[in-house]
């Protein structure tokens, strides 16, 4: 249109949070996650857009916490539901990551570790009960 200046808009192909995780937390690059799950990297992008998993940017590279996967190289079963419950509670992705990776003596341990065992449902219940 004459007289109008158009500027390109940079749109992220997928959501990626600031790195709020401990430096010791292992992150898997998206192509490695795709290989692990046996899906194309574009399907990993869709999992991120659908908030089934969360990614962080560390050193300019997007990665997904290795603890989000079980011993069978699948997404931990209760993780997508936990993310949904917390997003419904108005938590940001960064808030969710902080909560999941913070020690909780009453579990005991971190919620992300409890998701791998018999306390997984308890983690989701607690997330639903947390005040925003």
ABEGO torsion letter per residue (X at the ends): XBGBBBBBBBBBABBBBBBABBAABBBBBAAAAAAAAGBBAAAAAAAAAAGABBBBBBGGBBBBBAAABBAAGBBBAAAAAAAAAAAAAGBBAAAAAAAAABBBAAOBEBAAAAAABAAAAAAAAAAAABBX
